[in-house]
Each structure stands twice: as structure tokens, then as C-alpha cells.
């Protein structure tokens, strides 16, 4: 009988604790949550673009524009967009649909870089690409180097 009573007490206590946890979750969801608070002087993010899927290319551009608008990071953020493999499509063919959005990013201070290995593999001349982009020897190496410098890698 004591054993059954002890089990019942434990179950009752667990129900109360779970209820309080649920109440706590409700409080967080029902109030204005400010999100993370910036504590550093500088933040750095590199966006990896290795897909030629228009939805992914547009998502990368949209994500970068959104992060640049975040008031918590204003004036404290450095961003790079590096394209390689299929992502080269975003920079390929002058006057494409991506020219203006990419140029706008550059004007906002975003580094827009293209992998030279991909150009060589796909037999694409630099003259076929936008004149406002930079070049890196290897997109993967750029990610490795940036990661080791403390940059966050984001793959949209």
C-alpha cells in the first residue's frame, strides 16, 4: 500500500512539474521575446551558394537582406556570399535576373565572391560574369579559411 501511495505521489508531482513547465512555455510565447542580445563588437557570416536552384539563390539573397536589416547587428556585421559549383548560375550571364539584387548587396557592403575552380571546370570566362564580383581560388577553401577566422557558415 505504501508503495502504491508513493507511486501516486510521484505521478502527481510529475503532473504539477509538467504543468508548470507548460505554463512557463506559454509565458514565453505570450510575451514579446527579444531574442539573442549582441555582446560582441563584430559578427561575421559567410553564405554558401552551391545550388543553381532559383529558389535557393533567391533564398540566399533574401536571407542576407534580412540579416542586414536586423537592428541588433546594424553596424556590427560583415557578410560574404561565395558561389561555386551550381551556385555560379547566380553570377553567370550578364543582365540576368540576379544582377540587380547582387549589385544591391555589394552596395550594402556584402562581399560577393566566385570560385575560380568552378569557372575552370565549367569553361566560363570572367568576362561572362558581373564586373562587380570578386574571385577566390576555391569556394570550399574560402569556407574553411573563413570558418577558422570565426565566421559562421550559412547554407540557405
Backbone torsions as a table, in degrees:
resi	resn	phi	psi	omega
1	UNK	NA	-42.0	179.3
2	UNK	-62.9	-37.6	-179.3
3	UNK	-63.7	-43.4	-179.9
4	UNK	-65.6	-39.7	178.8
5	UNK	-65.6	-40.6	178.4
6	UNK	-63.5	-43.5	178.5
7	UNK	-62.5	-43.8	179.3
8	UNK	-61.6	-40.8	178.6
9	UNK	-64.8	-41.4	179.6
10	UNK	-64.1	-45.3	179.0
11	UNK	-61.9	-41.1	178.7
12	UNK	-63.0	-44.1	179.4
13	UNK	-62.8	-41.4	178.9
14	UNK	-63.3	-37.7	178.1
15	UNK	-63.6	-42.5	178.8
16	UNK	-65.0	-46.2	-179.7
17	UNK	-61.5	-45.0	179.6
18	UNK	-62.7	-39.4	178.1
19	UNK	-62.6	-40.7	178.2
20	UNK	-66.9	-37.5	177.8
21	UNK	-64.3	-41.5	177.8
22	UNK	-63.6	-43.0	177.8
23	UNK	-59.4	-41.5	179.5
24	UNK	-62.2	-43.2	178.0
25	UNK	-62.4	-40.7	179.2
26	UNK	-63.0	-40.4	179.1
27	UNK	-61.0	-43.1	179.6
28	UNK	-63.3	-42.7	-177.1
29	UNK	-76.0	-20.4	-177.5
30	UNK	-96.6	-2.1	177.8
31	UNK	-117.4	168.4	178.9
32	UNK	-74.1	112.6	179.3
33	UNK	-93.4	121.8	-174.7
34	UNK	-78.4	-14.1	-176.4
35	UNK	79.9	-169.8	-178.5
36	UNK	-66.3	148.7	179.1
37	UNK	-104.4	125.6	179.8
38	UNK	-67.2	134.0	-178.7
39	UNK	-122.8	-9.9	-179.5
40	UNK	-101.1	162.8	176.4
41	UNK	-80.3	-26.0	-176.2
42	UNK	-143.8	143.7	176.5
43	UNK	-129.2	145.7	-177.2
44	UNK	-136.3	132.5	179.3
45	UNK	-136.9	137.3	175.3
46	UNK	-118.3	127.4	179.8
47	UNK	-96.7	127.1	-178.5
48	UNK	-93.2	119.9	178.9
49	UNK	-120.1	100.3	-178.9
50	UNK	-126.6	22.2	180.0
51	UNK	-124.6	143.2	176.2
52	UNK	-96.8	9.3	177.0
53	UNK	-69.0	118.5	-179.0
54	UNK	-53.2	-34.6	179.4
55	UNK	-64.8	-38.3	179.8
56	UNK	-71.7	-42.2	178.7
57	UNK	-61.2	-47.0	179.4
58	UNK	-65.0	-36.9	178.3
59	UNK	-64.0	-42.5	179.2
60	UNK	-60.6	-46.5	-179.9
61	UNK	-63.7	-43.4	179.1
62	UNK	-63.5	-44.9	179.5
63	UNK	-58.8	-43.4	-179.4
64	UNK	-65.3	-45.0	178.0
65	UNK	-60.2	-40.0	179.7
66	UNK	-65.2	-43.1	-179.1
67	UNK	-67.7	-32.7	178.6
68	UNK	-67.7	-22.5	179.4
69	UNK	-86.3	-14.6	-176.0
70	UNK	-64.9	117.4	-176.6
71	UNK	-62.4	-23.4	179.9
72	UNK	-68.9	-24.8	-176.3
73	UNK	-108.2	-4.6	-178.7
74	UNK	-52.5	125.4	177.9
75	UNK	78.1	1.6	-177.4
76	UNK	-126.4	10.5	-171.1
77	UNK	-122.6	133.8	173.1
78	UNK	-117.8	131.1	-175.4
79	UNK	-128.5	141.0	173.4
80	UNK	-130.1	141.6	172.5
81	UNK	-116.3	116.1	-179.3
82	UNK	-113.6	127.9	-180.0
83	UNK	-109.6	139.5	173.1
84	UNK	-155.7	170.6	-178.6
85	UNK	52.8	-131.3	-178.3
86	UNK	-64.3	-22.6	-179.8
87	UNK	-63.9	-17.3	178.5
88	UNK	-59.0	-24.5	179.3
89	UNK	-55.4	-31.6	-179.7
90	UNK	-65.7	-27.9	-177.3
91	UNK	-104.2	-7.6	-174.1
92	UNK	-82.7	146.7	177.0
93	UNK	66.2	102.1	177.0
94	UNK	-57.8	152.2	-178.0
95	UNK	67.2	23.2	176.5
96	UNK	-79.2	174.7	-179.6
97	UNK	-65.2	-15.6	-177.8
98	UNK	-94.7	-6.5	-176.0
99	UNK	-59.8	-53.1	-177.3
100	UNK	-64.5	-48.5	179.7
101	UNK	-60.9	-36.8	178.5
102	UNK	-70.9	-40.2	178.1
103	UNK	-63.1	-39.5	176.9
104	UNK	-60.6	-40.4	177.8
105	UNK	-62.4	-44.2	179.4
106	UNK	-60.8	-41.9	179.1
107	UNK	-64.9	-23.5	177.2
108	UNK	-88.1	2.4	176.6
109	UNK	99.0	4.6	-180.0
110	UNK	-77.3	135.5	173.5
111	UNK	-80.2	124.6	178.7
112	UNK	-116.0	112.9	-173.0
113	UNK	-123.8	150.9	179.1
114	UNK	-122.9	140.8	178.0
115	UNK	-76.8	125.6	178.3
116	UNK	-71.5	-31.2	177.1
117	UNK	-58.0	-42.5	-179.5
118	UNK	-64.4	-42.1	178.9
119	UNK	-59.3	-42.9	179.9
120	UNK	-64.5	-45.4	-178.7
121	UNK	-64.5	-36.0	-177.3
122	UNK	-95.4	1.6	-179.9
123	UNK	55.7	51.7	178.8
124	UNK	-111.7	129.0	178.3
125	UNK	-85.0	147.0	177.8
126	UNK	-55.9	-31.8	-178.3
127	UNK	-64.0	-18.6	178.8
128	UNK	-82.6	-10.5	-176.3
129	UNK	-103.6	167.0	179.3
130	UNK	-60.9	144.2	-177.5
131	UNK	-81.4	-3.1	-177.5
132	UNK	-101.5	7.9	178.9
133	UNK	-100.2	159.1	176.5
134	UNK	-103.6	173.7	-177.1
135	UNK	-129.8	142.9	173.6
136	UNK	-125.5	148.2	-178.8
137	UNK	-58.0	-38.5	-176.8
138	UNK	-146.9	129.0	177.3
139	UNK	-63.6	-42.8	178.7
140	UNK	-64.0	-41.5	178.2
141	UNK	-63.8	-36.5	177.7
142	UNK	-60.6	-43.0	178.5
143	UNK	-63.5	-43.1	179.9
144	UNK	-63.1	-48.0	-179.2
145	UNK	-63.1	-45.9	-179.8
146	UNK	-63.4	-42.2	179.6
147	UNK	-59.6	-39.7	-179.7
148	UNK	-75.7	-12.0	172.9
149	UNK	-92.2	0.9	178.8
150	UNK	97.7	7.1	178.8
151	UNK	-75.8	144.5	174.5
152	UNK	-86.9	133.5	177.8
153	UNK	-96.9	127.5	179.5
154	UNK	-120.8	127.6	178.3
155	UNK	-114.6	102.4	-178.8
156	UNK	-64.3	NA	NA
